Amino acid sequence: MARKKKFQARVEVYFIIYIATIVSFFAIEGEVKHFKDNQKKILLEVSKDKIQNLVTIRNATDLHSKDTINLKVQLDGAFEKNSFEGTVHLTPIDAPEDLDLKPLSYPLSPRNQDPENKTFIAVIPKSDFNLKSEVLYRMSADISVMPDEHLVEEELSKSYTDKMIVHKIMDAMTDVGEISLEKQFQNTLDPAGGAIQAPFTITVDRPKVSIVEGLPWEVRVIVGGVVDSDDLELTAVKGGNLVGKLEPATPVTVVSGRGRKDGRITLRGVRLSDEEVSEVDFQLQVRPPVWVKAPSVTEAYVGDPLMFEGALRDIPSSETSIRVGGTAVRGGIMPGTIAQMPDLAEEGNITFQVLVDGREVKGMKHSVQVVKPPAPKISVNPVGRDGNYLTFEITTYGKNNSIRRFRKKGGVGSNRQLGEAQILGSRKVYRWEVELEEPFDDAESQEIKFSVSDQNKSSTSYRKIFIYNY
């Protein structure tokens, strides 16, 4: 009986422990769920703050025309432009009570359809104001946009190296929804301001542009009477096919293109706030490229250095470089107008292409063939004779080459070099005097035989019969 009671007591203890374990499990599970919920809320708040900080209302600018004010609001950030909704609010400052001026609100619309342009404009009629009251208005704006998933991820990746954090914030972005922002601008609006504007003018820094065919050109357009580039429209109404790039900017717009053919370019500027128009034109003269000194060397010898001069007329050397290629050398680009090659090591070809601002100049390419130097050349007939003394011309090939040995083989008495060799590019021309040896048995003629070898160990032989003068 005692044993039965002891077993029953033990079962009760295990049961209590089992019940306690279950209760603890559910308590822990509840704590875990509460912890996860809190984590999710914290992550959501962090994500919301982080994503909202990626969108900024920058400034507000007012552009006045005769009857309206264009209020321009600039945004920056990672948002979808087509999701934008916004309103500007104008609140009178210290207005007399008898004027009974009310706050005004106007919708903002995109300035254009370009997805990269984050400028929005409210068109405000001046008739909505009492222009004689000289009352200023405080400006504010509220906007809402949807975050752009691609741009948000791009910006977050710059802040966090841990991709997991980026992905968690991106996962929470759908819960963030739209971004709502408000801003009060520091500057105020004067409805009566801007009525008097400076004269609108556009001029160019040079009326005539002379450019080598195929090379880029640019002209600076000086804009007067326009403060904000959004108030300027600038187009090429003539010669537009010659213009490559034209982006209106103040106070200077750079117009550029590439020299393809001659032509006159006419630019028309419009000040949008009052539709004032100004025009200016300039002449584009395209000319073919011209060597300062036309390259004439078409052949070079193994073992010789080589210099190529690629200067073009009216093109600064600071803008010029030479691209070297071919089978005889290792290719590359050399700055300036001169490409200096060390002693050439192998046969093949070398090409030199002139570049200006890194671009090929059409037609300004030159090729040189690299060959082994030929053996010395001996003139067929003497170039001079004085009695029994004959003068020959002997030519060696290669700047580093020269006559190594003159070898008599028969019929030759004395021999000697006359003066210094004449250097003609990669050739050296020697004048060599050879004396006819007196023939046996009072013969009328003498056959002479000799050979000449150079530093490359190439040899040429000569043999001929001459009348001997007794």
C-alpha positions in Angstrom: 0.0 0.0 0.0 2.8 2.4 0.9 4.5 1.5 -2.4 1.4 2.4 -4.3 1.1 5.8 -2.6 4.8 6.5 -3.3 4.2 5.7 -7.1 1.1 7.9 -7.1 3.1 10.8 -5.6 5.8 10.4 -8.1 3.2 10.5 -11.0 1.7 13.7 -9.6 5.1 15.4 -9.4 5.9 14.5 -13.1 2.4 15.7 -14.1 3.0 19.1 -12.3 6.4 19.4 -14.0 4.8 18.6 -17.4 2.1 21.2 -16.9 4.7 23.8 -15.8 6.8 23.0 -18.9 3.8 23.5 -21.2 2.9 26.8 -19.5 6.5 27.9 -19.8 6.6 27.0 -23.4 3.6 29.0 -24.3 4.9 31.9 -22.2 8.3 31.8 -24.0 6.5 31.4 -27.4 4.4 34.5 -26.5 7.6 36.4 -25.5 9.3 35.4 -28.8 6.2 36.5 -30.8 6.2 39.8 -28.9 9.9 40.2 -29.6 9.5 39.5 -33.3 6.6 41.9 -33.5 8.6 44.6 -31.8 11.5 43.9 -34.2 9.2 44.2 -37.2 7.9 47.5 -35.9 11.4 48.8 -35.3 12.6 47.7 -38.7 9.5 49.3 -40.3 10.2 52.6 -38.5 13.9 52.5 -39.5 13.0 51.6 -43.1 10.4 54.4 -43.2 12.9 57.0 -41.9 15.7 55.7 -44.1 13.5 55.7 -47.3 11.9 59.1 -46.5 15.4 60.6 -46.0 16.2 59.6 -49.6 13.7 62.2 -50.9 14.3 65.9 -50.3 12.4 69.1 -51.2 15.3 71.4 -52.1 14.1 75.0 -53.0 11.5 77.1 -54.5 12.1 79.7 -57.3 9.7 82.2 -58.7 9.8 83.2 -62.4 7.7 86.2 -63.2 6.0 87.0 -66.5 3.5 89.8 -67.2 0.4 87.9 -66.0 1.6 84.8 -64.2 4.2 83.6 -61.7 5.8 80.2 -62.3 6.8 78.8 -58.9 9.4 76.1 -59.5 10.0 73.4 -56.7 13.0 71.2 -57.0 13.1 67.7 -55.5 15.9 65.2 -55.1 15.7 61.5 -54.3 14.8 58.0 -55.1 11.1 58.3 -56.1 8.9 57.5 -59.1 8.2 60.8 -60.9 4.8 59.7 -62.2 3.6 59.0 -58.6 4.1 62.7 -57.6 1.3 64.7 -56.0 2.1 68.1 -54.5 0.7 71.5 -53.6 2.3 74.8 -52.8 0.8 77.1 -50.1 1.2 80.8 -50.0 0.4 82.5 -46.7 0.4 86.4 -46.4 2.9 87.9 -44.0 1.8 90.7 -41.7 -1.1 91.7 -44.0 -3.4 94.5 -42.9 -6.7 93.1 -41.7 -8.8 95.3 -43.9 -7.3 93.6 -47.0 -8.7 90.3 -45.9 -6.0 88.3 -47.7 -6.5 84.5 -47.5 -3.9 81.7 -47.8 -3.6 80.4 -51.4 -2.9 76.9 -52.6 -1.8 75.7 -56.1 -1.1 72.2 -57.5 2.4 71.3 -58.7 2.9 69.6 -62.0 6.0 68.0 -63.6 8.0 70.6 -65.7 8.4 68.0 -68.5 8.1 64.3 -69.2 11.8 63.5 -68.7 12.0 60.9 -65.9 15.3 62.3 -64.8 14.0 65.9 -64.4 12.7 66.3 -60.8 11.4 69.8 -61.2 7.7 70.7 -60.6 5.9 73.9 -61.3 2.8 75.7 -60.1 1.4 78.3 -62.4 0.0 81.2 -60.4 -2.1 84.0 -61.9 -1.0 87.4 -60.7 -4.7 88.4 -60.7 -5.0 86.3 -57.5 -3.1 89.0 -55.6 -3.5 92.6 -54.6 -0.3 93.8 -56.3 -0.6 97.3 -54.8 -0.5 96.0 -51.2 3.2 95.1 -51.3 2.5 92.1 -49.1 5.0 89.2 -49.1 3.9 85.6 -48.9 5.5 82.7 -47.0 5.9 79.7 -49.2 5.5 76.0 -48.2 4.9 72.8 -50.0 3.6 69.3 -49.2 4.2 66.4 -51.5 3.7 62.7 -51.7 5.6 60.2 -53.8 6.1 56.4 -54.1 9.7 55.2 -53.6 11.4 53.9 -56.7 12.6 50.4 -55.8 15.6 50.4 -58.1 16.8 53.8 -57.0 16.2 53.0 -53.3 18.3 49.8 -53.5 21.0 51.7 -55.3 21.2 54.4 -52.6 21.0 51.9 -49.7 23.9 49.9 -51.1 26.0 53.0 -50.8 25.2 53.3 -47.1 25.3 49.6 -46.1 27.9 47.1 -47.1 25.8 44.3 -45.5 23.4 43.1 -48.3 21.1 41.5 -45.7 20.3 44.9 -44.2 19.6 46.3 -47.6 17.3 43.4 -48.4 15.4 43.7 -45.1 14.8 47.4 -45.6 13.7 46.7 -49.2 11.3 44.0 -47.9 9.8 46.6 -45.5 9.4 49.2 -48.3 6.0 47.8 -49.4 4.7 48.4 -45.8 6.1 52.0 -45.9 3.9 52.9 -48.8 4.0 56.5 -50.1 6.4 59.1 -48.7 4.8 62.3 -47.5 6.9 65.4 -46.9 6.3 69.0 -45.9 8.7 72.0 -46.2 8.5 75.7 -45.4 10.9 77.6 -47.7 13.2 80.3 -46.3 12.6 82.7 -49.2 9.4 84.6 -49.6 7.3 85.5 -52.6 6.8 89.0 -53.8 3.8 88.9 -56.2 4.7 92.3 -57.6 8.4 91.5 -58.1 10.0 90.6 -61.3 7.9 92.9 -63.4 11.0 94.7 -64.8 13.6 92.4 -66.4 17.0 93.1 -67.9 17.2 93.0 -71.7 17.4 89.4 -73.0 20.4 88.7 -75.3 22.4 85.8 -76.6 25.9 86.2 -78.1 28.6 83.8 -79.1 32.3 83.9 -78.1 33.4 83.6 -81.7 31.5 84.2 -85.0 33.6 81.8 -87.0 34.8 78.3 -86.0 37.6 76.7 -88.1 37.9 73.0 -87.3 39.7 70.0 -88.8 37.3 67.5 -90.4 36.1 64.9 -88.0 37.3 66.7 -84.8 35.0 68.0 -82.1 34.2 71.8 -81.8 32.4 73.9 -79.3 31.0 77.4 -79.0 30.1 79.3 -75.8 26.8 81.1 -75.9 26.6 84.0 -73.4 23.1 84.5 -72.1 22.0 87.9 -70.7 18.8 88.7 -68.9 18.0 85.2 -67.7 18.8 84.0 -64.1 17.3 80.6 -64.1 17.9 78.0 -66.9 14.3 76.9 -66.6 13.3 80.3 -68.0 15.4 79.7 -71.1 14.6 77.8 -74.3 17.5 77.6 -76.8 17.3 75.8 -80.1 19.2 75.6 -83.4 16.7 76.9 -86.0 19.3 76.6 -88.8 22.1 74.1 -89.2 20.8 71.9 -86.4 22.1 68.8 -88.2 25.7 70.2 -87.5 25.0 70.4 -83.8 25.7 67.4 -81.6 24.9 68.8 -78.1 22.9 71.8 -76.9 21.7 72.0 -73.3 20.3 75.4 -72.2 22.2 76.8 -69.2 22.9 80.3 -67.7 24.9 82.4 -67.9 26.8 80.3 -70.5 25.5 77.5 -72.7 28.0 75.3 -74.5 27.1 74.2 -78.0 29.2 71.4 -79.5 29.5 69.0 -82.4 31.9 67.3 -84.7 33.3 68.8 -87.9 31.5 67.1 -90.8 30.9 69.9 -93.3 30.7 73.7 -93.6 27.6 75.5 -92.6 26.0 78.4 -90.8 24.3 77.7 -87.5 21.6 80.0 -86.2 20.5 79.8 -82.5 17.2 81.1 -81.3 16.7 81.8 -77.6 13.3 82.4 -75.9 12.9 83.9 -72.4 9.9 81.9 -71.3 8.7 84.2 -68.6 7.8 87.0 -71.1 8.5 85.2 -74.5 11.2 87.6 -75.5 13.2 86.3 -78.4 16.9 86.7 -79.4 18.9 85.1 -82.2 22.6 84.7 -83.0 24.5 82.8 -85.6 28.1 81.6 -86.3 29.9 80.1 -89.3 31.4 76.6 -89.2 34.3 76.0 -91.5 35.6 72.4 -91.8 38.9 71.9 -93.4 40.9 68.7 -94.2 43.8 67.9 -91.8 47.2 68.9 -93.1 50.6 67.6 -91.9 53.1 70.2 -90.7 55.7 68.0 -92.3 54.4 65.1 -94.4 56.0 61.8 -93.4 58.2 60.4 -96.1 59.9 57.4 -94.6 58.2 54.2 -95.7 60.9 51.7 -94.9 63.1 51.2 -91.8 65.8 48.7 -91.0 66.1 46.1 -88.2 68.6 47.4 -85.7 67.7 51.1 -86.3 65.7 53.5 -84.2 62.7 55.2 -85.8 61.1 58.6 -85.2 57.7 59.5 -86.5 56.5 63.1 -86.5 52.7 63.5 -86.6 52.2 67.2 -86.0 49.1 68.7 -87.7 48.7 72.3 -88.7 46.9 74.5 -86.2 46.5 71.6 -83.7 48.3 72.0 -80.4 50.7 69.2 -79.5 49.0 69.1 -76.0 45.8 67.8 -77.8 47.7 65.4 -80.0 48.8 61.8 -79.4 50.1 59.0 -81.7 48.7 55.5 -81.6 51.4 53.0 -82.6 50.6 49.5 -83.9 51.7 46.8 -86.2 53.6 43.5 -86.2 57.1 44.8 -85.7 56.5 46.6 -82.3 54.4 46.5 -79.2 51.4 48.8 -79.6 50.5 51.8 -77.5 49.6 55.5 -77.4 52.3 58.1 -77.1 51.4 61.7 -76.0 52.4 64.6 -78.2 53.3 64.7 -81.9 56.4 62.6 -81.9 56.6 58.8 -81.6 60.2 57.7 -80.8 60.9 54.0 -81.4 64.1 52.4 -80.0 66.3 50.1 -82.1 63.9 47.9 -84.0 64.3 44.2 -83.2 62.3 42.4 -85.9 60.8 42.6 -89.4 57.2 43.5 -90.0 55.2 46.7 -90.2 54.5 49.7 -88.0 51.4 51.9 -88.3 51.1 55.5 -86.8 47.6 57.0 -86.3 47.3 60.6 -85.3 44.7 61.2 -82.5 43.4 64.6 -81.3 41.6 64.6 -78.0 41.8 60.8 -78.1 39.9 60.6 -81.4 41.3 59.3 -84.8 41.9 62.0 -87.4 40.7 60.7 -90.7 43.5 60.3 -93.3 46.3 61.0 -90.8 47.7 57.5 -90.8 51.2 56.4 -92.0 52.8 53.0 -92.4 56.4 51.9 -92.3 57.8 48.5 -93.4 60.6 47.1 -91.3 63.1 45.0 -93.2 66.6 43.6 -92.7 69.3 46.0 -94.1 70.5 44.8 -97.5 74.2 44.1 -98.2 76.5 47.0 -99.1 76.0 48.4 -102.7 79.0 49.2 -104.9 78.5 51.5 -107.9 78.7 49.5 -111.2 81.2 52.0 -112.7 83.6 54.3 -111.0 82.3 57.7 -110.3 85.7 59.2 -111.0 89.1 58.2 -112.5 92.5 59.8 -112.2 95.0 57.8 -114.1 95.0 54.4 -112.6 93.1 55.5 -109.5 89.3 54.7 -109.6 86.8 56.1 -107.2 83.7 54.0 -106.3 80.6 54.9 -104.3 79.8 52.3 -101.6 76.5 52.5 -99.8 75.7 50.8 -96.5 72.1 50.5 -95.1 71.1 51.2 -91.5 71.8 54.2 -89.2 73.9 52.0 -87.0 75.7 50.3 -89.9 79.0 51.1 -91.6 81.8 49.5 -93.7 83.6 46.9 -91.5 86.2 45.7 -94.1 87.5 46.3 -97.6 89.1 43.1 -98.9 91.4 43.0 -102.0 91.1 39.8 -104.1 93.1 40.7 -107.2 94.3 43.5 -109.5 94.1 46.0 -106.7 97.1 48.0 -105.4 96.3 50.5 -102.7 92.9 51.5 -101.5 91.5 54.1 -99.1 88.4 56.0 -98.0 88.1 59.5 -99.2 86.7 61.8 -96.6 83.7 61.2 -94.3 80.7 59.2 -95.3 77.7 61.1 -96.4 74.6 60.3 -94.3 71.3 60.2 -96.2 68.6 59.1 -93.8 69.3 55.5 -93.0 72.0 55.2 -95.7 75.7 56.1 -95.5 77.5 56.8 -98.8 81.3 56.3 -98.9 83.7 57.4 -101.7 86.5 54.7 -101.9 89.6 55.1 -104.0 91.1 51.9 -105.6 94.4 51.7 -107.4 94.8 49.5 -110.5 97.8 47.1 -110.0 100.2 47.0 -113.0 99.3 43.9 -115.1 101.8 41.2 -116.0 103.5 41.1 -119.4 102.6 44.6 -120.2 99.0 43.7 -120.8 96.7 46.5 -121.9 94.1 45.8 -119.2 93.8 44.7 -115.6 90.9 42.9 -113.9 90.2 44.0 -110.4 88.4 42.0 -107.7 87.4 43.1 -104.2 84.7 42.7 -101.7 83.1 45.0 -99.0 81.5 43.8 -95.8 79.5 45.8 -93.2 78.8 45.6 -89.5 75.9 43.2 -90.1 78.5 40.8 -91.7 76.8 41.2 -95.1 79.2 41.2 -98.0 79.2 42.3 -101.7 81.8 41.4 -104.3 83.0 43.5 -107.3 84.8 42.3 -110.4 85.6 44.1 -113.7 88.3 44.7 -116.3 89.8 48.2 -116.8 92.3 49.6 -119.3 95.6 50.2 -117.6 97.4 53.5 -118.3 101.1 53.2 -118.7 
